[in-house]
């Protein structure tokens, strides 16, 4: 101890973030950025579109957007991540560049500040913009909200700086995989530009009450931004698609994988996680994601058990197309609902992979409230079972996708169509049709649309809905498309049970329930609804009587606590 005193005892405390220890060399900035990665969305069942129109859950607490019963006390108004980014950016301004390059870590700080403000924008609309480190007496703590348009400008500016500073995926070492790349920043920018462009087009300025008394409600609004954002989103996606080096994780050509790439992708861990022996290093589809590891960072939640309770709704099951590329209500391949497995025959592989972790559907179902299959359908997406020795609950360690190449293809197609009012077959082949090929269905073409009375915009939206099922995108999509109320207020339905003239496994020719159906266990009974085979009776999982989604729910309320702390914060319209 005496001999090493000068090297050990006199060191600054290595476990504390102080100016004496950090922000002097690149390694200090890199170490500091590690806490920023905790900002990223990760494994959480709140990220799986529970209680959306595609979900037939029965375990809702009743306080959620899906029912229109939002409690402001449970909404997170947090600037913690933004403050951390501001600290790093402030320290970077005084950094001595001769000590080494820190541009990557500066880029990460800009990225995470943009990512954090994007979360606030989607939740509250306009919020106060803070781009410097505040003290307890800073006047900015008590300032009014900036408009959503000013917030978007700041987000896009930050992302441009991030893109300029971040490395490409190809230049990130194996030990640093999962760190933010230039392509991830481009992908996030494209997502935000598409989000805001469609919001301004379909929702408009009806939610701009934030800060309007201060003259800030619509400050910075420019109608020309819609097309400007769409054009840039197309460019960002083109860059990623052409230069990013990403590829769809499609192992369907491997007979051992049994056409189940769209299931194994979401529980991909080591070579023992699938029959093809593929590990995470084979996944070049995820662009922005939260990393997990069985040894170092497990999920910590019971993924397999709980995802098995996330039942899909009738609406989702009817949505995927048939093998001929046509929706079920247009396709001669659709076989209806007489036998339990009929509706899954000749359908999109994603429907089968996401629900049954295979290419075949369950052949027998018992419809009773409280047993497996509340809606009569299973959910397999994210489950870890069916091959080898599965991980125990809470130890599953697949990476969580935030933006993957599939979403870039979808954003590209949607942005092209929104920008031009049309999309060419060549553009569809470069994007959406790559997803349909993995799903085993025919390509989407202009001829298919025009010859079958379809709407191209709706078919692009259908593709997005099916591909990104339970990936945390649905509520945001319903908002920016301006269809939140009409989508969330109807009942959530389950299986078609039919009637005396349309017999199923659940009702016989007299219209009586079979032994596979216990009607009295469904407290909301049945509803007659439009299906691809006409108006038929379906079981009700969650009645429309429970739903009161209104225009005000496009934004969430600010908590009274925050408004008491800062009296210049004005509440969103309708609350």
C-alpha positions, -999 to +999 in steps of 0.1 A: +000+000+000+029+023+008+047+017-025+016+024-046+004+054-026+010+080-053-008+059-079-038+048-058-045+069-028-043+103-046-066+093-075-099+112-078-129+091-069-134+067-099-170+060-092-184+095-091-194+117-121-173+148-112-155+173-135-122+161-120-127+126-133-149+129-163-151+148-196-113+150-200-108+122-226-130+102-251-134+073-227-150+096-201-176+107-226-182+071-237-187+060-201-212+088-195-233+080-225-240+045-212-267+060-189-283+075-219-291+041-233-315+036-205-337+061-222-345+036-250-377+017-250-372-019-238-390-050-228-423-039-212-458-051-218-469-014-220-451-014-253-472-041-269-503-022-279-524-037-251-561-026-254-557-012-289-582-022-316-560-052-325-560-065-289-587-086-271-572-084-236-594-090-207-570-080-180-571-042-185-570-020-154-595+003-172-573+034-172-558+035-206-561+052-240-579+022-255-609+029-232-605+067-231-600+067-194-566+083-190-554+094-155-529+122-156-513+110-124-499+080-142-483+100-171-446+105-171-435+142-176-398+137-173-368+158-184-342+136-167-328+122-200-328+156-216-308+171-187-283+143-190-279+150-228-275+187-221-248+181-195-227+161-220-232+186-248-222+215-225-191+197-214-183+189-251-181+227-258-151+230-235-134+198-244-098+198-257-100+180-291-063+172-290-071+145-264-091+125-289-123+124-310-156+126-291-179+132-321-196+098-317-206+106-281-218+141-290-239+125-318-254+101-293-263+130-269-281+148-298-298+116-307-311+109-272-322+144-267-343+142-299-356+108-289-367+121-255-384+152-270-402+129-295-417+109-266-429+142-250-443+154-284-463+123-289-477+125-254-483+161-248-478+180-281-459+212-273-436+212-243-410+236-229-378+234-249-347+232-227-314+229-245-290+239-217-282+228-181-305+245-157-300+253-120-327+255-094-332+292-100-332+291-138-362+311-152-367+284-179-381+261-151-411+283-150-416+291-187-445+284-210-448+255-234-433+258-269-456+248-298-454+213-313-440+229-344-411+244-325-405+211-307-404+193-341-379+218-354-356+212-324-359+175-328-350+175-364-321+199-359-307+176-332-311+146-354-292+163-383-263+169-358-265+133-347-264+120-383-233+142-390-214+128-360-225+092-357-206+062-373-223+039-398-233+005-385-205-011-405-179+009-385-193+000-351-172-028-336-187-061-325-182-053-288-201-020-293-231-034-313-263-018-301-248+016-299-266+042-321-255+044-357-259+070-384-286+048-399-305+046-367-306+084-365-318+086-401-345+060-393-357+079-363-357+111-383-378+095-410-402+081-384-407+115-368-411+133-402-437+108-413-455+111-379-456+149-380-465+152-417-494+128-414-505+144-380-506+178-397-525+164-427-551+143-409-553+158-374-545+194-382-544+221-357-573+210-335-549+200-307-529+233-308-545+247-276-511+242-259-497+275-250-522+294-272-529+320-245-492+328-246-493+331-284-474+299-288-501+274-297-493+274-334-460+292-334-438+280-362-466+263-382-459+262-419-482+243-442-454+236-466-437+214-440-460+184-447-444+178-481-410+189-469-410+163-442-424+136-465-397+142-491-370+141-465-384+109-450-382+093-484-346+104-487-337+091-453-353+057-460-336+055-494-302+061-478-308+033-453-322+009-479-294+016-503-264+020-480-272+007-446-262-029-452-293-042-434-314-071-447-346-088-436-340-118-413-356-143-437-346-178-430-376-194-446-354-210-473-339-232-445-363-262-442-354-265-405-370-231-399-404-243-413-413-209-427-414-194-392-388-165-395-415-140-384-417-159-351-381-168-343-370-132-351-386-119-320-371-144-296-337-147-312-309-153-287-281-179-291-279-207-316-302-228-293-331-204-297-342-218-331-338-251-351-316-234-377-289-226-351-290-188-358-278-164-331-281-126-327-251-120-350-272-131-379-298-104-373-291-076-397-327-064-396-328-044-363-316-008-368-325+008-335-330-016-306-325-022-269-299-049-263-302-077-238-280-106-228-287-138-209-255-133-187-253-096-185-288-081-189-318-103-189-353-089-197-365-092-161-401-097-171-421-129-177-422-126-215-435-160-224-462-163-198-476-128-202-473-125-240-495-157-241-523-136-225-522-109-252-549-122-274-556-107-308-589-093-318-612-104-346-602-072-364-566-082-365-572-118-375-593-106-405-567-081-416-538-102-431-542-110-468-545-144-484-517-160-505-530-144-537-523-110-521-560-101-517-578-092-484-600-120-470-632-103-482-619-102-518-601-134-521-616-167-534-590-185-512-606-174-480-625-203-465-645-187-438-653-198-403-671-231-404-642-252-390-619-238-364-588-237-387-606-226-419-599-189-416-561-195-414-558-216-446-539-199-475-532-169-454-502-146-447-475-165-428-472-136-403-508-143-391-498-179-383-463-171-369-476-143-347-505-163-333-493-199-333-455-199-338-459-222-368-476-223-402-506-242-390-535-230-367-549-246-336-574-272-348-596-272-317-607-243-295-629-241-264-646-207-261-651-200-225-642-168-206-612-175-184-596-204-202-568-202-228-582-183-257-605-156-243-610-144-279-605-179-293-570-171-306-535-175-292-506-151-293-471-164-299-452-132-308-424-129-283-430-163-267-401-186-262-412-221-266-415-250-290-378-256-297-350-269-275-349-258-238-367-225-235-356-198-212-374-195-179-396-165-173-378-133-165-345-146-181-355-143-217-330-120-234-339-113-270-332-078-281-362-054-283-368-038-317-375-001-318-370+004-356-361-024-379-356-026-417-392-038-422-404-005-407-381+015-429-397-003-459-431+006-446-422+042-439-407+046-474-439+033-491-462+054-470-442+086-474-439+081-511-477+076-514-485+105-491-461+128-510-472+119-545-507+104-542-493+073-559-466+048-558-450+028-586-447-010-587-409-006-587-411+014-555-434-013-540-410-040-550-381-021-533-401-020-501-434-036-491-431-065-514-400-077-497-421-081-466-448-099-485-423-123-500-412-133-465-449-137-456-455-160-485-481-138-502-483-122-537-469-088-543-489-056-539-492-040-573-512-011-588-530-037-610-540-058-580-554-026-564-573-013-594-586-046-606-601-055-572-616-022-560-589-017-534-574+016-521-536+018-522-532+040-492-553+016-471-534-014-484-501+002-474-516+009-439-528-027-438-493-039-444-479-017-417-506-029-392-499-066-399-461-064-399-457-043-368-484-061-347-477-055-310-445-036-316-458-004-299-468+015-330-506+011-332-518+039-309-494+064-326-506+053-360-543+057-351-535+092-339-515+105-368-540+090-393-568+108-375-589+077-368-584+072-331-620+075-320-635+054-348-609+027-343-610+024-305-646+029-296-661-002-311-662-035-291-632-058-292-644-091-306-632-127-307-641-157-327-670-159-351-696-182-334-721-180-362-758-190-361-783-215-374-777-205-410-739-203-406-728-232-385-694-233-368-676-254-342-695-233-317-731-233-329-750-261-346-777-260-373-803-251-347-783-221-335-775-238-302-741-236-286-720-267-289-699-282-261-670-260-273-688-227-265-701-216-231-720-184-239-729-176-203-692-171-195-690-141-219-704-112-199-709-090-229-725-117-251-723-115-289-725-088-316-734-092-352-705-076-372-693-074-407-668-101-416-653-113-449-682-138-450-710-113-443-726-102-411-721-128-384-722-132-347-689-129-328-681-131-291-676-098-274-644-095-252-646-059-243-679-040-250-681-006-268-700+004-236-666+006-219-651+029-244-653+067-245-623+078-267-627+114-277-608+140-298-590+152-266-573+119-263-549+126-293-529+142-265-526+133-229-533+157-199-505+174-180-506+164-144-519+190-119-487+186-100-466+199-129-491+227-135-489+238-098-451+238-100-452+259-131-483+281-134-474+290-171-481+254-182-515+253-198-536+222-200-543+204-233-577+210-249-606+191-234-591+183-200 
